[in-house]
Amino acid sequence: MDNTTLEAEAEVQNGVKRLIFVGIAIVLQVIAILILNVYFIEHAEWYAIITRLIGALLVLFIYNEDTTSAVKMTWIIIIMALPIFSITLYILIGLNGHTFKMSKRYKAVDEKLFPLLTDSDEPLARL
């Protein structure tokens, strides 16, 4: 007696299609990497110059930001050591405005709440 069902046959067909798709995708990725390597080898000097210039401009931009010196120095060191990787990383992470927006909100809340606090030591004495 045959124990295969239509669902099992469909899963096998889908699995084979996915395997073929992944194989083709891997081959295309390897070809793309090889083509890019050949292209970058021919133009590596220009990319090095351009990334160093962008890195230097980004360092000046970071130096001018209104953040703590620890954050600035960390980004500056990383950008100068690994310009291509760190420029991309800074664009993805460092330019995220959420922390600045959050600190603005905290500052607004503090401005509203701090005037409501008492200056007396009575609550502390009761504790």
N, C-alpha and C positions, 0 to 999 in steps of 0.2 A: 504494500500500500504506500502511495506517495504522500509524504507529510508536508510538502510545500504548499503554500497558499498564494493567492494572488498578491497579498500584501508583502510577503517575503520576496517574491519575484520582483516586485516594484522597488523594494529596498535595495536589492542587489543591483538592479539597473541604475538606480539613482547613485549608488555607491561607485559604480564603474564610471558613470558620467562625471562625477565629482573628481575621481582619481585622474581621469583624462584631462579635465579642466585644470587641476592643480599641476599636473605634469607639464602642460602647455604653458601655464603661467610661469613656472620655474624656468623653463627653457627661455621664454621671452625675457625674463628678468636677468638671466645670465648674459644673454645677448646685449641687452641694454647696458649692463654694467661694463661689459667689454668695450662697447662702442664709446661710452663715456670716458673710460680709462684712456683709450687711444686719443680721444679729443682733448682731454685734460693734459695729457703728457705733452702734446704739441703746444698748448697754450698755458702751461703751468706757471710760467714767469709772470704773465699778466694777471692771472688769478691771485697769485701771491701778493703782487703789488696792490691790486684792488682791495683784497681783504685786509691788508695792513692799513690802507687809507681809511676804509670803513671802520676798522677797529679803533684807529686813532680818533676819528670823529666821534665815535660812540663813547670812547673814554672821556673826551671833553664834555660830551652831553651828560654823562653820568656824574662827572665831577661837579657840574653845575646844578645837579638836582638837589632838592631839599629833603635829603634822607640822612640817616646816620652815617658816620664815617666808616663804620664796620661794613655796612652794606656796600658802600661805594668802593672801598678797597678790595672787597671780595670780587666784585664784578670786574674791576679794573685788572686785577691780577689774572683772573680767568681769561679775560678777553685778550690780554697781551700774550698769554702763554699759548692758548689754542683759539686763534681768531675765527676760523671757519665754524667750528662747533659752537663756540661761545656766543658768537653774533646771532646765530640761529636760536640758541637757547635763550638769550636775552630778549629777542623779539617775541618768543613764545611765552616766557615767564616774567621777565623783568619789566616789560611794558604793560603788564596787567594792572589796570587802574582800580581794581577792586579794593586793594589795601588802602589806597589813598581815599577812596570814597568812604570806606568804613571808618577811617580815622577822622574824617570830616564829621560823620554822623556821631561818633563818640564825643567829639569836641562840642558839637551842638547840644548833646544831652548833658554833658558836664556843665556847660554854661547855664542850662536851665536848673539843674539840680544843686550845684554848689551854693547858690545864694540861699537855698532852703535849709542848709545845714546850720546848726547852732555852733557858736564859738565857746559855749560854756562846757565845763567839765562835769556837769551834773549827770548826763547819761552814762558817762564812763564810770563815775562813782557808783551809780546804781548797779552797774554790771559787776 
